[in-house]
Protein backbone atom coordinates (compact mmCIF):
# COMPACT_ATOMS: atom_id res chain seq x y z
CA UNK A 1 0.00 0.00 0.00
CA UNK A 2 1.28 3.47 -0.80
CA UNK A 3 1.92 6.35 1.54
CA UNK A 4 -0.88 8.91 1.76
CA UNK A 5 -0.07 12.57 2.38
CA UNK A 6 -2.42 14.93 4.15
CA UNK A 7 -2.64 17.16 1.13
CA UNK A 8 -1.83 20.74 0.18
CA UNK A 9 -3.85 23.78 1.10
CA UNK A 10 -2.05 26.44 -0.93
CA UNK A 11 -4.99 27.15 -3.27
CA UNK A 12 -7.83 27.11 -0.78
CA UNK A 13 -9.61 30.26 0.37
CA UNK A 14 -9.13 29.33 4.02
CA UNK A 15 -5.41 28.82 3.51
CA UNK A 16 -5.10 32.24 1.88
CA UNK A 17 -6.67 33.60 5.07
CA UNK A 18 -3.97 31.83 7.09
CA UNK A 19 -1.26 33.45 4.97
CA UNK A 20 -2.87 36.85 5.45
CA UNK A 21 -2.95 36.34 9.21
CA UNK A 22 0.74 35.39 9.30
CA UNK A 23 1.79 38.31 7.14
CA UNK A 24 -0.41 40.68 9.09
CA UNK A 25 1.19 39.83 12.41
CA UNK A 26 -1.77 37.98 13.93
CA UNK A 27 -1.29 36.25 17.27
CA UNK A 28 -0.61 32.55 17.48
CA UNK A 29 -4.17 31.82 18.68
CA UNK A 30 -5.63 33.21 15.45
CA UNK A 31 -3.09 31.48 13.21
CA UNK A 32 -3.56 28.12 14.97
CA UNK A 33 -7.36 28.26 14.74
CA UNK A 34 -7.33 29.35 11.10
CA UNK A 35 -4.84 26.62 10.18
CA UNK A 36 -6.97 24.01 11.91
CA UNK A 37 -10.03 25.19 10.01
CA UNK A 38 -8.19 25.25 6.69
CA UNK A 39 -6.73 21.78 7.22
CA UNK A 40 -9.83 20.12 8.62
CA UNK A 41 -11.18 18.75 5.34
CA UNK A 42 -7.71 17.66 4.23
CA UNK A 43 -6.91 15.62 7.32
CA UNK A 44 -7.54 11.92 7.32
CA UNK A 45 -10.30 10.78 9.66
CA UNK A 46 -8.39 9.69 12.74
CA UNK A 47 -10.90 6.98 13.57
CA UNK A 48 -10.01 5.21 10.30
CA UNK A 49 -6.23 5.63 10.35
CA UNK A 50 -4.56 2.32 11.27
CA UNK A 51 -1.46 3.87 12.84
CA UNK A 52 -3.51 6.31 14.91
CA UNK A 53 -5.78 3.56 16.18
CA UNK A 54 -2.92 1.19 16.95
CA UNK A 55 -0.82 3.88 18.64
CA UNK A 56 -3.70 5.00 20.86
CA UNK A 57 -4.65 1.41 21.63
CA UNK A 58 -1.09 0.56 22.70
CA UNK A 59 -0.97 3.67 24.91
CA UNK A 60 -3.98 2.28 26.76
CA UNK A 61 -2.75 -1.30 26.96
CA UNK A 62 0.92 -0.93 27.91
CA UNK A 63 0.08 0.54 31.36
CA UNK A 64 -2.34 -2.34 31.95
CA UNK A 65 0.31 -4.85 30.90
CA UNK A 66 2.78 -3.23 33.31
CA UNK A 67 0.49 -4.03 36.23
CA UNK A 68 0.73 -7.76 35.51
CA UNK A 69 3.37 -10.00 37.08
CA UNK A 70 4.87 -11.12 33.76
CA UNK A 71 5.20 -7.76 32.06
CA UNK A 72 7.26 -9.05 29.13
CA UNK A 73 4.72 -11.78 28.36
CA UNK A 74 1.87 -9.27 28.32
CA UNK A 75 3.83 -6.94 26.04
CA UNK A 76 4.49 -9.77 23.61
CA UNK A 77 0.77 -10.49 23.52
CA UNK A 78 0.37 -6.90 22.35
CA UNK A 79 2.88 -7.50 19.56
CA UNK A 80 5.92 -5.87 21.21
CA UNK A 81 9.22 -7.70 20.82
CA UNK A 82 10.99 -7.21 24.15
CA UNK A 83 13.45 -8.97 26.43
CA UNK A 84 12.36 -10.65 29.65
CA UNK A 85 13.06 -7.50 31.66
CA UNK A 86 12.54 -4.58 29.30
CA UNK A 87 13.72 -1.05 30.02
CA UNK A 88 11.58 1.99 29.30
CA UNK A 89 13.60 2.75 26.18
CA UNK A 90 13.12 -0.80 24.93
CA UNK A 91 9.36 -0.66 25.50
CA UNK A 92 9.09 2.65 23.64
CA UNK A 93 11.18 1.33 20.75
CA UNK A 94 9.20 -1.92 20.63
CA UNK A 95 5.94 0.02 20.52
CA UNK A 96 7.14 2.02 17.51
CA UNK A 97 8.18 -1.16 15.74
CA UNK A 98 4.83 -2.79 16.56
CA UNK A 99 2.96 0.08 14.92
CA UNK A 100 5.21 -0.23 11.85
CA UNK A 101 4.48 -3.94 11.56
CA UNK A 102 0.76 -3.41 12.05
CA UNK A 103 0.54 -0.79 9.32
CA UNK A 104 2.70 -2.98 7.09
CA UNK A 105 0.14 -5.77 7.45
CA UNK A 106 -3.07 -3.78 7.07
CA UNK A 107 -1.80 -1.02 4.77
CA UNK A 108 -2.79 2.62 4.80
CA UNK A 109 0.42 4.37 5.84
CA UNK A 110 -0.19 8.12 6.12
CA UNK A 111 1.53 11.27 7.25
CA UNK A 112 -1.00 11.60 10.06
CA UNK A 113 -0.28 8.03 11.15
CA UNK A 114 3.45 8.66 11.25
CA UNK A 115 2.88 11.78 13.35
CA UNK A 116 0.72 9.76 15.73
CA UNK A 117 3.28 6.98 15.95
CA UNK A 118 6.09 9.39 16.82
CA UNK A 119 3.94 11.38 19.24
CA UNK A 120 2.87 8.22 21.06
CA UNK A 121 6.47 7.10 21.53
CA UNK A 122 7.55 10.51 22.78
CA UNK A 123 4.61 10.79 25.17
CA UNK A 124 5.03 7.32 26.66
CA UNK A 125 8.71 8.02 27.28
CA UNK A 126 8.23 11.57 28.60
CA UNK A 127 5.30 10.93 30.94
CA UNK A 128 6.65 7.67 32.36
CA UNK A 129 10.08 9.24 32.87
CA UNK A 130 8.60 11.81 35.23
CA UNK A 131 8.28 9.00 37.78
CA UNK A 132 11.82 7.71 37.27
CA UNK A 133 15.20 8.78 38.62
CA UNK A 134 17.91 9.75 36.18
CA UNK A 135 18.56 7.62 33.12
CA UNK A 136 21.16 5.47 34.86
CA UNK A 137 18.86 4.74 37.79
CA UNK A 138 15.92 3.67 35.64
CA UNK A 139 16.04 -0.09 36.24
CA UNK A 140 13.59 -2.44 34.46
CA UNK A 141 11.61 -2.84 37.69
CA UNK A 142 11.31 0.90 38.14
CA UNK A 143 10.35 1.31 34.49
CA UNK A 144 7.62 -1.32 34.94
CA UNK A 145 6.31 0.50 38.00
CA UNK A 146 6.34 3.86 36.21
CA UNK A 147 4.47 2.47 33.20
CA UNK A 148 1.99 0.69 35.43
CA UNK A 149 1.35 3.98 37.19
CA UNK A 150 0.01 5.39 33.93
CA UNK A 151 -2.97 3.06 34.23
CA UNK A 152 -4.91 5.31 36.60
CA UNK A 153 -7.55 7.91 35.79
CA UNK A 154 -5.23 10.79 36.63
CA UNK A 155 -2.08 9.48 34.99
CA UNK A 156 -3.71 8.23 31.81
CA UNK A 157 -5.33 11.66 31.48
CA UNK A 158 -1.85 13.20 31.65
CA UNK A 159 -0.56 10.73 29.05
CA UNK A 160 -3.47 11.35 26.67
CA UNK A 161 -3.11 15.10 27.01
CA UNK A 162 0.60 14.95 26.25
CA UNK A 163 0.00 12.74 23.22
CA UNK A 164 -2.68 14.94 21.66
CA UNK A 165 -0.71 18.11 22.41
CA UNK A 166 2.27 16.71 20.50
CA UNK A 167 0.12 15.40 17.69
CA UNK A 168 -1.89 18.60 17.24
CA UNK A 169 1.36 20.59 17.23
CA UNK A 170 2.75 18.33 14.51
CA UNK A 171 -0.44 18.61 12.47
CA UNK A 172 -0.40 22.40 12.52
CA UNK A 173 3.34 22.53 11.83
CA UNK A 174 2.89 20.16 8.88
CA UNK A 175 0.91 22.83 7.07
CA UNK A 176 2.59 25.92 8.53
CA UNK A 177 6.27 25.00 8.26
CA UNK A 178 6.86 26.01 4.64
CA UNK A 179 4.75 29.13 4.85
CA UNK A 180 6.33 30.45 8.06
CA UNK A 181 9.80 30.27 6.51
CA UNK A 182 8.60 32.62 3.77
CA UNK A 183 7.95 35.34 6.34
CA UNK A 184 11.47 35.76 7.74
CA UNK A 185 13.34 38.93 6.84
CA UNK A 186 13.79 42.62 7.59
CA UNK A 187 10.45 43.66 6.12
CA UNK A 188 8.60 40.46 7.02
CA UNK A 189 6.55 39.15 9.93
CA UNK A 190 9.61 37.60 11.57
CA UNK A 191 12.59 39.93 11.45
CA UNK A 192 15.01 37.23 12.57
CA UNK A 193 15.23 33.45 12.82
CA UNK A 194 14.83 33.90 16.57
CA UNK A 195 11.46 35.59 16.03
CA UNK A 196 10.45 32.62 13.92
CA UNK A 197 11.52 30.19 16.67
CA UNK A 198 9.68 32.23 19.29
CA UNK A 199 6.48 31.92 17.26
CA UNK A 200 6.93 28.16 16.97
CA UNK A 201 7.51 27.93 20.73
CA UNK A 202 4.34 29.91 21.31
CA UNK A 203 2.47 27.55 18.97
CA UNK A 204 3.73 24.58 20.97
CA UNK A 205 2.59 26.18 24.22
CA UNK A 206 -0.76 27.05 22.70
CA UNK A 207 -1.34 23.41 21.67
CA UNK A 208 -0.41 22.23 25.15
CA UNK A 209 -2.83 24.66 26.73
CA UNK A 210 -5.61 23.71 24.30
CA UNK A 211 -5.04 20.03 25.05
CA UNK A 212 -6.36 20.54 28.57
CA UNK A 213 -9.75 19.75 27.07
CA UNK A 214 -8.47 16.21 26.42
CA UNK A 215 -7.43 15.75 30.02
CA UNK A 216 -10.95 16.54 31.21
CA UNK A 217 -12.53 13.43 29.70
CA UNK A 218 -9.78 10.96 28.77
CA UNK A 219 -9.08 9.55 32.24
CA UNK A 220 -12.71 8.68 32.88
CA UNK A 221 -13.02 7.26 29.36
CA UNK A 222 -10.01 5.01 30.00
CA UNK A 223 -11.38 3.76 33.32
CA UNK A 224 -14.89 3.17 31.97
CA UNK A 225 -13.88 1.21 28.90
CA UNK A 226 -11.12 -0.72 30.66
CA UNK A 227 -13.71 -2.12 33.06
CA UNK A 228 -16.46 -2.54 30.47
CA UNK A 229 -15.10 -5.09 28.03
CA UNK A 230 -11.66 -3.58 27.52
CA UNK A 231 -10.27 -1.23 24.88
CA UNK A 232 -9.79 -2.40 21.31
CA UNK A 233 -8.70 -0.54 18.20
CA UNK A 234 -12.23 0.42 17.23
CA UNK A 235 -12.77 2.07 20.62
CA UNK A 236 -9.33 3.70 20.43
CA UNK A 237 -10.20 5.12 17.01
CA UNK A 238 -13.47 6.57 18.27
CA UNK A 239 -11.66 8.08 21.24
CA UNK A 240 -9.12 9.72 18.91
CA UNK A 241 -11.90 11.01 16.67
CA UNK A 242 -13.66 12.69 19.61
CA UNK A 243 -10.36 14.06 20.93
CA UNK A 244 -9.49 15.67 17.59
CA UNK A 245 -12.94 17.21 17.39
CA UNK A 246 -12.63 18.63 20.89
CA UNK A 247 -9.21 20.06 20.08
CA UNK A 248 -10.47 21.81 16.95
CA UNK A 249 -13.37 23.27 18.91
CA UNK A 250 -11.03 24.41 21.66
CA UNK A 251 -8.71 26.12 19.18
CA UNK A 252 -11.69 28.01 17.73
CA UNK A 253 -12.92 28.90 21.23
CA UNK A 254 -9.52 30.27 22.23
CA UNK A 255 -9.37 32.34 19.07
CA UNK A 256 -12.84 33.81 19.70
CA UNK A 257 -12.09 34.45 23.36
CA UNK A 258 -8.80 36.09 22.47
CA UNK A 259 -10.47 38.23 19.82
Secondary structure, DSSP 8 states (H G I E B T S, - for coil): ---B-----TTSHHHHHHHHHHHTT--HHHHHHHHHHHHTTTS--GGG-HHHHHHHHHHHHHHHHHTSS-HHHHHHHTT----TT--HHHHHHHHHHHHHHHHHHH---BHHHHHHHHHHHHHHHHHHHTTS--GGG--HHHHHHHHHGGGSHHHHHHHHHHHHHHHHHHHHHHHHHHHHHTTBSTTSSBSSHHHHHHHHHHHHHHHHHHTHHHHHHHHHHHHHHHTTT---HHHHHHHHHHHHHHHHHHHHHHHHHH-
